[in-house]
């Protein structure tokens, strides 16, 4: 698998959701890639995902594709990335073993609170996903449709 070009900068996450500015961008990048290749690829479908990804990488996003990126992709990817980050970054694994992450002199947030916070970010991402479906229904593009006959909306199991 080749190197995946992330579609948002980690600083967008900090600016949008208020994550502390001292989070290392290298710590956010894996969560962005996971959210991008799981949530976003499923929502957009392969063809539209590939179109937006390649145009973004080339710096040639224009028209409706720029609108989709600016109004939907950035927000979906930001909030889904936050959800992923909170679920996988509570512990670190190194040569010395696996340990809980925490700043000196601080108290770690209980796991159930992190789960709730992660699900909150995910539900916000789902709201943007629903807005995207409404937009794309009124503004069709050729890359979306053949492999998107049914809406595979993200579900929050146990949350209604």
C-alpha positions in Angstrom: 0.0 0.0 0.0 1.4 3.4 -1.0 1.6 6.4 1.3 -1.8 8.0 1.8 -2.1 11.7 1.4 -4.2 13.0 4.3 -7.0 15.3 3.2 -6.8 17.6 6.2 -3.9 19.0 8.3 -3.8 18.1 11.9 -4.0 21.7 12.9 -7.5 21.9 11.5 -8.6 19.4 14.2 -7.1 21.5 16.9 -8.7 24.7 15.5 -12.1 23.1 15.0 -12.7 21.0 18.1 -10.4 22.7 20.6 -7.8 19.9 21.1 -4.8 21.4 22.9 -2.3 23.0 20.5 0.5 20.9 22.0 -0.8 17.6 20.5 2.0 16.3 18.2 0.7 16.2 14.6 2.4 12.8 14.2 0.0 11.5 16.9 -3.1 12.8 15.0 -2.0 11.5 11.5 -2.8 7.8 12.0 -6.3 8.7 13.3 -6.9 11.0 10.2 -5.7 8.2 7.9 -8.0 5.6 9.6 -11.0 8.0 9.5 -10.2 8.9 5.9 -9.9 5.3 4.6 -12.8 3.9 6.6 -15.5 6.5 7.2 -14.8 8.9 4.4 -14.1 6.4 1.6 -17.4 4.5 2.5 -19.4 7.7 2.6 -18.1 9.2 -0.7 -17.8 5.9 -2.5 -14.5 4.8 -4.1 -14.9 6.9 -7.3 -15.7 10.2 -5.6 -13.2 9.6 -2.9 -10.5 8.9 -5.5 -11.5 12.1 -7.5 -11.4 14.4 -4.5 -8.2 12.8 -3.1 -6.3 13.1 -6.4 -7.6 16.6 -7.1 -6.6 17.7 -3.6 -3.2 16.2 -3.9 -2.7 17.9 -7.3 -4.1 21.2 -6.0 -6.8 21.2 -8.6 -10.0 21.0 -6.6 -12.6 23.2 -8.3 -16.4 23.7 -8.7 -18.7 21.2 -7.0 -15.7 19.1 -5.9 -14.2 22.0 -4.0 -17.6 22.6 -2.4 -17.9 19.0 -1.3 -14.4 19.1 0.1 -14.8 22.5 1.9 -18.3 22.0 3.2 -18.4 18.3 4.0 -15.1 16.4 3.7 -13.2 18.7 6.1 -15.9 18.6 8.8 -16.6 14.8 8.5 -12.9 14.0 8.5 -12.3 16.3 11.5 -14.9 14.8 13.8 -14.5 11.2 12.7 -10.7 11.6 13.2 -11.3 12.9 16.8 -13.5 9.9 17.5 -10.8 7.6 16.3 -8.0 9.5 18.1 -9.8 9.2 21.5 -10.4 5.5 21.0 -6.8 4.5 20.2 -4.7 7.1 21.9 -5.3 6.3 25.5 -2.4 3.9 25.6 1.0 3.7 23.9 3.0 0.6 23.0 6.8 0.8 22.9 9.7 -1.6 23.3 9.2 -1.3 27.0 5.6 -2.4 26.9 2.1 -0.8 26.8 1.3 2.1 29.2 -1.4 4.7 29.8 -0.6 8.1 28.4 -0.8 11.1 30.8 0.9 14.4 31.5 3.0 14.7 34.6 0.8 16.2 37.4 -2.4 15.4 35.6 -5.2 12.9 36.1 -6.2 10.6 33.2 -9.8 10.9 32.1 -11.8 7.7 33.0 -12.3 5.4 30.0 -16.1 5.7 30.1 -15.8 9.5 29.8 -13.4 9.1 26.8 -15.9 6.8 25.2 -18.7 9.3 25.6 -16.6 12.1 24.2 -15.5 9.9 21.3 -19.1 9.0 20.5 -20.0 12.7 20.7 -17.4 13.6 18.1 -18.7 10.6 16.0 -22.3 11.8 16.2 -21.2 15.3 15.0 -19.4 13.6 12.1 -22.6 11.7 11.3 -24.5 15.0 11.2 -22.1 16.3 8.6 -22.5 12.9 6.8 -26.3 13.4 6.7 -25.9 16.9 5.3 -23.6 15.5 2.6 -26.2 13.0 1.6 -28.8 15.8 1.3 -26.4 17.9 -0.8 -25.3 15.1 -3.1 -29.0 14.1 -3.8 -29.6 17.7 -5.1 -26.2 18.1 -6.7 -25.2 14.8 -8.4 -21.8 14.2 -9.7 -20.8 11.4 -12.1 -18.4 9.8 -9.6 -21.1 9.3 -7.0 -23.9 6.9 -7.5 -22.9 3.6 -9.2 -21.5 2.1 -6.0 -23.7 4.2 -3.6 -27.2 3.0 -4.3 -27.9 2.6 -0.5 -26.9 5.0 2.2 -24.5 3.2 4.5 -25.0 5.8 7.2 -22.6 5.5 10.1 -24.4 4.1 13.2 -23.7 4.7 16.8 -24.5 1.4 18.4 -26.4 1.9 21.6 -26.9 5.6 21.0 -30.2 7.1 19.8 
